[in-house]
Each structure stands twice: as C-alpha cells, then as structure tokens.
Amino acid sequence: MRVMMSGPVCLIESDKNGKFHLRKEAKDILDGINEPVVVVSVVGLYRTGKSYLMNRLAGQQSGFALGNTIESKTKGIWMWCVPHPSKTGQNLVLLDTEGLGDVDKGDSKNDGWIFCLAVLLSSTLVYNSRGTIDNDAVQKLHYVTNLAEQIKIKSLSSPSEEDDVGGEDDYKFVCFFPSFVWSVRDFTLELEIAGKQVTEDEYLDFALNLKHGKSRNVSDYNLPRECIRSYFPSRKCFVFQSPASPESMKRLESLKEQDLVPAFMEATSRFCDYIFAESGVKTLKGGHKVTGKMFGNLAQIYVDTINSGNVACLDNAVVALANQENQAAVEEALKVYKSGMEEVKKKFPVNVTDVTQEHQSVSSLATSEFIKRSFKDDNQEYLKKLEENIGQYYVNLLDENLNASDRKCKELLKNLFFKMNERLKEGEYSRCGGYEVYCRDRDAIIEQYHSEPNKGVRDEAVLIEFMKERGPEANVIFYTDEKLTKKEKEVQEEREKKTLMEQKCKEEEKKRVESDLMIKAEKMRQEDRIKQMEEKLNKEIEQRRDEMEKAVESKLKEYEELMKKGFKEKAELLDQEIKKLQEEKESIGEVVGKFLGNVVDIVPNLLTGKGFKWR
C-alpha cells in the first residue's frame, strides 16, 4: 500500500517530564504501509534550515514548518510518508527532528535522545549545519560521542554486565548505523584546500582529519571525529549557498524556484538525487527489511525503552519486533490455510486423496506466507506454532469429512432400503423361498449403493456396520425358510461369512492405501517446508554477509587512511576490529545445518494422536 499524506504529522513528542510518546495518528498511518520503507532523518541545531530539505525530498515547497524567527518550529520528531519517487514498491519516510540546542528548551538530555532516535530509526541520517565544517561545528555534534552509552548491540545476559555497557561492541555500529550525510547551509567559502580545488566529500574528510598526540585537548578534538569515521558506514557532504537574500528568507516557503539562487537549486537537486538513489531500505540487525507497519512498532519499542530509563539495545529491539511480526505471520499464514481449504470443505464428503492434495498445496502456500513475513525465529517457536495449528485444523477437517461421509452413507442406505423395509413389514420374505428373494433384493441395493458417487471415506465401513445391524433379521429369514435344505443352509452360511470377510479386507486395504497416501503427502509437505526454510536461511545469510562485508570495507578504508596519515597505533586497533568482523562473517553459515536439523521434527504426529478418530 502506498500512502499519500497531504502533509507531515508528529511521530514522537516529548512531554514536560521528558517522556517520549508515539502519536497514534502517525502509528495508524504506518500500520497501513506493508511495503518496505526508506527512512531519511534530518538532525541539527535549531534554525539551520533542516525542514526545507525535507520538504524538497517530499517534492513540495512547504510542509514541514520552516519558521522565520529565532524560535524553533519543530518539536519532537515529525513524519511525512510519500511514495518513493524512483523505486517502485517502496515508501519514503521523512523524519524532521526537533532542533538541537534550542535555548527555550534547555534540556541537553532530550537533545541526546532525539539524536539517538534519529540514528536508530533511519537508513540515512542527514546532519544539517550552517557556515563551515570547522572545529566548532564538529564539537556541536558531540551527541555522536554519547551513542556508545545510549546504544548497545547485544542484550545483557546478567545485571553484572551493565558496567560494560558502551564501548565493547561499538565497533560494530558500522554494521547497523545509517549512512551519514553532512549538509552545510549558507556556505560562502571556496572549496579549496592548500590552493587546490577539492570536492565536497574531500572537504568533509579534511574537516574530520585527526590530530597526532595524546593530550586531553587532542583527545577531545579527535573523539567526535573518530566516532563519525568509525560508526557510520558511509559519509557524504553537500554544501549549499544561501537560497535567497536575507529579506526573502523570511518568506522562503512562498518563493518560487526561479526566485531562488541557481547554485542553491543545483545543490538541492544533487542532494535529492543522491538521497533517492543511494538511501537504502531500513533494515534490522540481520538484514531484515522493515515495512511501514514494522517501523511504527520499532519506534514504539525504542520510545518505551528510553522512557523506562534503559539503554536502547539493537538485539532486544529486533527480538521484540520479531515476536510481534512472527505472531502476526502465524495468524496470516493460518488465515491463508483456512481460506484455501474452504473450497474442498464445501465439497465434503470427498476422498482422502482430495483432502490430502489440497492440504499439501495450501499448507505450502501458508508456509510461504509465514516465511515471507517472519524473521529471527531461531528456535522455530512460531513455525512450530503454525504447524501445530495447521495440523490440528487439518485433523479437524479430516474428522468433518469423515462425519460428512458417515451421514451421507447412512442416509443413502436408509433411502435405498426403504422399499425393502416395507416388504419386510408386509411379510414378503417370511414365505417359503423368501430368503432367496431377500438376498436378491439386498444385493441389488448394495450394487446400487456402490454405484452412487461421492460417498467419501466411510462408504465401505458404513456398509459393513449397516449389514451387521441387519444381520438378525437376515438370520431369522434364513433359518425359517423351509425351502432351504440343511446342506443349502450350510453352504449359504459359508458364502455369507466369505462375503463379509471380503468386505472387511477391502475396507482394511482401503484404509492402508489412504494411510500410505497421507504419510507420503506429509513427507512431501515436510520436504517442501525444509526447502523453503533453506532458501530463506541462505538469503538471510547472504544479507548478513553483505552487512558484514560493507562494514569490513568501511573499516578497511578507514584503516588505509590512518596508516597513510601516520596513525599506526590507531590503525592497529582498527585492524583488530576488522579481524573480528571477518571472523564473525565467516561463522555466519554455520547456523544453517543446525537450524535445518531442528526443522525436520517440529510437527507432532497429530494424525495418530488421541484427538484423531481414524475412520
């Protein structure tokens, strides 16, 4: 579903007590988006023109409040969802954040969490500043230095580990953090370093260069630069001239494009083109793509975590979101199965072949639906739940089909024997030679019964039961028929016994064939399920390897820079991080065999369970 919003709405607001709240209106909008989302957040000091860039990405001149005074207009985090302009099947979620350093607010803790939320929620983070990227501008981005304290990757296994929060795994942030874009507004300088023309990206790299030395001043200077270089997988820079004269800036929203400075419009166009082309779908740790509905749930998870005073944990967030999605995936898949089986259910009674073939086909679709939506079901908890639900529903269907067959066969025999019962009441079979007439009429009815179609699985069993019930009346007619000699009666008795035995053997053979058919169908269904799971796992492994490969590439680039500029000690530490990432990448594939080994035996044998009445 592609949502069309006429303007932005508040996604997350903060109250006077510093608590964050996810707005229901925004959550409802996100719940309606089942497509993957590309999430672009803009952060920066207040009154630096952040909202204008978001409006341009939305393809509009206005929308996010710009304001024309020193007062910050954006409070909390505002959201605008629009169809992606160049990628079908995706939605663009634009997040405009409350300006950092707002003098009216005076709460740096709130600023830190706003910045943290923007990092956690986005696939591309745009940092907006004014003037130049000098040391003052970098130091104002001090929020990035606190991320290792506000975010952790692994869940704490015990309270004693809380002292280790921050720093231990922050080298892995590069695997999961958004790409970083620095937008420099009202830039008036020449892009020139040491008399040589440079690109915007080279200008940013120059501004992020580290200093040699171990003094406190050098450490303070390097820290935010090291965090930016280490945490974000890619960096990009755009510089913008002032869009218009100071007088015109007060009415920027109403200005037409031809009224704006051409160089500003050219930079804006390049910025938008880059964001549209390079910003990827928001993914979770492990590479799972996030839909609009999942994004709303993810935002709620992080808001609840922050409000509780805990450190935001990527693992915990993924597990919590996975539990929500996996439960929904079970419900959706079961709905697919039930809906698919309705057609065969309408035809009851049918043969076992009809039920098992439909079950095999529809359950494969249901499993596919589950696999498509589920993720991180490491212990197959939700796959087991789905299979148990499908299995139980299947057993109930078999019972329903069996009962429908039972009713139909009994009703059919009742109708077929109606005239014969009337003759019995009138004593037509009680005369001399009556047993021969009785057998002739009975056999004709049985033959007619056999010729009737669509009796279902209970046809032979019901017939045997019916004939047993009529046994006493047949015996009375048989033994009182004076026409039959003693010898003829003995021969007839043997014939009746043989006929009954043949019917029983026929019924047993039919049950055996049906049982073999069901077992074969279940085996094929299990093979299909394992194949689907294997395909999903291989895809997830590739995603995780790509995730780690990009992280390694980013670290290697940084390693080369450090070595080139003489930071050998820092480069050696980075080399250790690279080796850890490479080792983790190599170990990813080991989970496949273990997982698939557990998939084989996840379904209880409901077909032979106590709850199933086998014919």
N, C-alpha and C positions, 0 to 999 in steps of 0.2 A: 504494500500500500504506500503510495506517495502522498504525503501530507502537504497541503497547501495552507500556510499560515499567512494571514494578511500583515502580521507584524510580530514582534517579539513578545514573549511573556516571561515573567520571573520564574526561574527554575529553582533557585535556592536563595532564601532570605535569612537574615540573622536578626534575632530579637535583641532587646535591650540588655538581656542577660548573657549575650554572647553565644546563644544556642542557634544552630542552623536548622532550617526547616525546608523540606522539599514541598513545593507548591503542588496541590492536587491538579490544578488546571494543566500544568506542564506535564505532570506524570500521566494524565489521561491522554494527552496528545502523543506522548512517546509510546504508550501502550498500544496505540493504533498503528505503529510502524513496525512491520515484520521484516523489513529489508535491512541489510547492513547499513551502518551509519559511519560517515567520515566526520570526526568531531574536531573542530578548529576553535581553540580558545585564544583570547587575547588578554594579556595582563600588562600592567604597567602603572606608573604613577598617575594620579588623577589629573585631568585636564591636559592630556597629551594626545588627544585625537584618536583614541582606541576605537570608539564607536563608529567613526566614519569608515574605517577599513572594513569593519564587519558589515556595514550597510552595503558597501561595494561588493563584497563577497555574496551577499544576498541578491545582488542585481538591482538594488534600489538606491535612491538618493537619500532617503530618510528611513527611519525605523527605530534603530537603537538611538536613544536620546543623546544628542550631541551637547547641547547647552552652549551658552555664550558668555558665561561668567566664571568666576573662580570656584564656584560651587560644583562639587562632584554630582553628576546626574545619575549615574548607575550605582545602585545599591544591591549588594548580594551578587548573584550570577543570573544574567538574563539569557534566554534561549530563543533562537529563531531556526526552525526547521524548514528547509527548502529542498526540492528535488535537485539532485546533483546535476549541474549544467552539462557535464560531458561524460558521465559514467552511468549508464542505464542500470537499473536495479539497485541503486544506492541513494541514500539521502544525506544531505549535508546538514549537520547540526552545528550552528554557530553559537558560541558562548562568549558573551561580553561580561567581563568581571568588574566588580567594584574597584574604583581607582585606589591604588596603594598609596599610603601616606596622606590620606585625607585629614586635613587639620581639624575638621569638625568631629571626626570620629575619635582620634587619639587612642586607638587600640591596635597596637602592632601585632598582638596575638591573633586578632581577627584577620589582619592582612596576611599573616603567615599561613593560616588555614585556607584562605581564599586562593592563594598561590598554590598551595599543596593540592587542593581540589582540582584546580585547573590542570595541573600536571597529571593527576591520577585519571582524570576523565577524558583527556584529549588525545587525539592521534597526532595533532600538530599544535605546538604551543608558540604563539606569537608574542614576543615581548616588545612593547612599544615604549620608546623614549624620545626625548627631544634634544636637538642640538648636535652633539657629537658623542662618540663612544670613548669617553675619557675615563680616568680612574674614578671620578665622582659618579659617573653613570654606572660603572661596573659595581661600585660599592653599594649603590642604591638597589642593586639586585642581590642584596645579602640574603634574601629569602631562600635562595638556592642552596646556601650553606647549611640551612636547617633541615633540609629534606631527609638527610640520613637519620635525624632524630624523630622526624614525623612519619616516616615511611619505613617499613621493613618488608622483606620479601618472604621469609619463612615464618610460619606460625611458631610461637613459643611452645615448647613441649613441657616446660615446667616454670614456675614462678621465679626460680633462681636464675633463669636465663635473662630476666628483664634487665639486669645490669649490662648485658652485652648488646642491648638494642642500639642500633646506629653504628655504621662503620664496617661491621664484619662482612656484610654481603652487599654493601653499596656499590661495589664494582660491577654488580650485575644489573644495576639500574639501567644501564645502556641497552639491556635486552628488552626492557618493558616500557621505558620512558618514551614520550613523544619526540618527534623531530622538532628542532628549535629554530625559530626564525626571529631575528632581531630587526625590528622596523625602526629606523631613525627618522624622526619627523623634523621638519624645518631645518634641514641640513644645508649649510651655506658654504662649506669648505670645498676645496678641490680634492678629488680622490687621488692623492699624491703622497708618496712616502719616499723621503730622501731624494726628491727630484724626479721620481719615476711614477708614471701613471699605474694605478692599481685598480683591481675590480672591487666591488662591494664586499665580496667574500674575503678577499685578501685584506681588506680594511678591517673586517671583524677579527680575522685571525691575528692581525698585528695588535689590535686592541686587547686580545686575550693572551698575548705573549707573557710568559712567566719571567720573574726576576731570579737571578742567582743569589744565593745567600741563605742564612738560617736565622736571621734576626727576627724579632717579633713583627717588626714593620714589614719585612719581606713576606713572612707567613700570612699576615693579614692581607697584603696586596695579592698574593697568589691564590688564597683559598677560594674566593668566588670564581676565579678564572679556571682553577683546576676542576671545580665542581661542574662548570658548564662544559668543559672539554671532556670530562670523564662520564658524566651522567647521560648526556643526550647523544643519540646515535648519529645525528647529522646536524650541521649548522648552516644557516643561510642568512644573508643580510640584504636588506633593501634600504636605500636612502631616498628620502623624499624632500624636495624643496617645499617651501610654504605654498599651499594651494592657491592663495589669493592674498590681496593686500590686507593689512590689519583691519581696515574698516569693513571689508567684505567678509572677513572671517566670522563676524557676528551673525551673518545670515547664510552660513555655509550650506545649510540644508536646502535653501531655496535657490541656490546658484545653479545655473545650467552648466553642462560640461564645457561649452565654449567660453564660459566666463572664468574657468579655472586655468591656472598656469599649465601650458602644454607639457613641460617637463614633469610636473607633478602627475598629470594624467597618464603620461607614458610609464612612469614608475608604478603607478597604481595598477595599470593594465598588466605589467610584467608580474607584479605581486600576485594579482588574482590568478593569472595563468599558471603561475608556479604552484599556488595552493591547490588549484583544481587538478593539476596534472600529477603532483608529487605526494599530496596528502593521502595516506592510505586509510583503509577501513580501520576503525578502532578494534583492537584485538586484546584478548586477555592473555595472561601468562599461560603459555602453552599453545598460543596461536589461534585460539577460537575466535571467530568473528562475532562482533557484537551487533545485535539488531537494536532498533529503537526501543522496543519493549525491555530488552536486557539492559540497555543503557539507563533507563529510568530506574530499574531495580538496583543497578550498580551504584547510581548516585545516592539512592536511599541507604544502601549498605554503608557507604563511606560517611554519609551525614550522621547516621546512628552511631558509628564507631567514634567519630570526632566528638559528638555530644556526650558519649559515655566516658570521655577522658582517656581513651585508649589510643595506642599508636595504630595508624592505618596499616594494615597488613595485606599484601597482594595475595598471598596464599589463602588467607581467611576469606577475603572478598570473593575470590574465584570459587572456593568451596561453597560459600553461602549462595552465590549466584547459580552455581551448578546444581545445588539441591533444588532451588526453585525451578530452574529450567528442566531438570530431569524429571521432576514430578509432573510438570506440565507436559513433557514429552510422553510420559507414560499415559496420561489421560488422553492426549491427542491420538496417540497410536492405538489405544484401546477403542477410541471412537471410530477410527478408520476400520478396525477389525469388525466391530459390531455392525457398522453400516454396510460393510462388504458382505457380511454373512446374512443380511436381511433377505436378499434375493432368494438364496437357497432355502431359507427358513420359510418363506411364503409357499414353497412347493412341497413342504412336508406332507406325507411321508415320502422319503426318497431312499435310494440305495446308499450303502456306506460309501461307495465309490464317489458318488456325487458330493457327499458332505466332506470327505477327506480331501478331494481335489480342490474344492472351494476353500477349505480351511488352509491347505498348503499355499495356495495362491494369495489369499487375502492376508494371512499372517505374515507372509514375506513382505507385502506392502506395508503392513503395520510396523514391522521391524525396521524397514527402510525409513519410515516416517520418524520412528524413535531415534534411530541413528543420526538422522539429519539434524535433529534439534538437540540431542543430548550431548554432554561432554563431561569429561573428568569423572566418569562412573567407574572409578578404578577397581572397586570391589564388586562390580556388576550388580550392586544393590538394586538399582532401578530396572536394569534389564531382567533381573530375576522377578521383580515385582510385575513387570509387563508380561513375562512368560507365564507366571502363575495365574495372572488374571485372564490371559488368553486361554490357557489350558483349562481353567475352571469353566470359563464361558463355553468352550468347545465341548467339554464333558456335559454341561447342561443342555447344549444343543443336541448332542447325541441322545440324551435322555428324552428330550422333547420329540425328536424324530422317532425314537423307539416307541414312545407312548402314542404318538400320532398313528404309527403303523399298527400298533396294538388295537387302537379304537377302530380304525378303518377295517381291519381284517375281521374283527369280531362283528362289526355291523354288516359287513358283506356276507359273512357266513349266516348270520341271523336272517338276512333277507333271502338268501339263496335257499335256505332250509324251511322257509315259511310254508310253502305248499306241502312239502313232505311232512311237516309237523301236523298240518291239517289232516292229511291222510292217516297219520298215526293215530290221531284222536278218533277218527271215524272207524278205526279197526281194520283198515285195508291190509295191514301187514300181519294181522293176527290169524289169517286164514291159512289153510294148507298151501304150502308153496310161497307163503308170504315173505320168507327170508330172502329168497332169490330176487323178488321184486324190490325189497328193501335195499339190497346190495346194489341192484341196478340203478335205482334212483339216487342212492348215496354217491356211487362212483361217478354218475353223470354230473352231480352237483360239484364234486371235488374237481372234476376235469374243468368244469366251467369256472370254478374258483381259481384254478391255476392259470387259466387263460386271461383272467382280469389283470390289467396293467397297474403299475404304480401302487403296489401294496406295501412296499417298504421292507425293512429288515426283519419284521416279525412274522412274515407270511407263513413260513413252514412251522414255526414254533406255535403260533396261534392255532393252526390247523391240527397239530398233534394234540394240543390241550383240548380243543373242541371235540375231537374224536374220542378222547379219553372220557370226557364228560358224557358223551352219548353211548359210551360202552355198555352201561347197564341195560338200556332199552334194546340195544342190538342183541345182547345176550338173551334177554327174555324172548325176543322174536326167534332167535336162533334155536334155543332149546325147546321151545313149544311148537316148532314147525314139524308136524307129523310126517311131512313128505320126505324129510331128510332121514336117511338110514344112519345107524350108528357110525358106520365106516365113513360115510359122506361128511358127517359132523366132525369126525377126527381130522379128515383132510382139510375141511374148511377152517378149522381152528388153527392148523399149522399155517395155512395160507394167510390168515388174518395176522398171526404173530409175525410172519415174514414181512408182510406189508408194513406193519408198524415199525419193525426194526429198520427197514429200508428208509422209511421216513425219518427216523431218528438219525441214521447215518448221514442222510442227505442234509439234515439240519446241522449236525456236527461239522460236516465238511464245509458247509457254507460259513459257519462261524469261524472255522480255521482260516479260510481264504480271506474273510473280512479282516480278521485279526492281523494276518500277514500283511495285508494291504495297508492297514493303519500304521503298523510298525515301519513299513517301508516308507510311507509318506512322511512319518515323523522323522525318520532318519534323513530323508532328503531335505526336510524343512530345517533340521539342525545344521546340516552341511551348508545350506544357503545362508543361515544366520551367521555361522562362523566365517563364511566368505565375506559377507557384508561387514562384519566386525573387523576382519583382517584388512579390508580395503580402507575402512575408516581409520584404523590404527596406523597403517602405512602413510596415509595422508597427514595424520596428526604428527607423526614422526618427522615427515618432511617439513611440515610447518615449524616444528620446534628446532629442527636442524637449521632451517633458514634463519630462524630467530637468532640462534646462537652464532651462525656464520656472519650475520650482519654485525653482531656485537663484536666478534673477533676482528672483523675488517675495520671497524671503527677504532678498536683498541690498537690494532697494528699501525694504523695511520697516525694515531697519537704517539705511539712508540717511536716511529720514524722521526716525527717532529722533535721529540725530546732528545733523541740521540743526535740529531742534526744540530740542535742548539746547545748541546753540551750538558744536558741534564741526565747524566749517566745513572745516578743513583735512583732518580725518579723512574727512569726508563726500565731499570732492573726490577723495580717493584711492579711496574706495569706488565713486564714480561711474565711475572709470576701469575698475575691475573689472567693473562692471555692463555697460559698453560692450563689453568683451572677451567676456563671456559671451553677450551679444546677437549679436555678430558670429559667434561660433562656432555659435550656434543657427541663424543664417541660412545658414551654409555647409554644414550637415549634408546637405541634399537633393542637393548637387552630386555625391555619390558614386554615385547610382542609375544614371544614364545610363552612366557609366564602367564600373560593375560589370556591368550587363546586356550591354554591348557585348562584354565578355570572356566572358560565359557562352555566347554563341552558338557559338563554335568550340572548345569544350573537349574534345569527344569525337573521338578519332582514327577514321578511317573503317575500322573493323575488318572490315566486310563485304566490302571489296575488298582487304584485307590479304593478305600471303603465307600467313598461317596458315589462311585460309579456303578450303576446297575447294568452289568453286561448282558443285554438281551434277555 
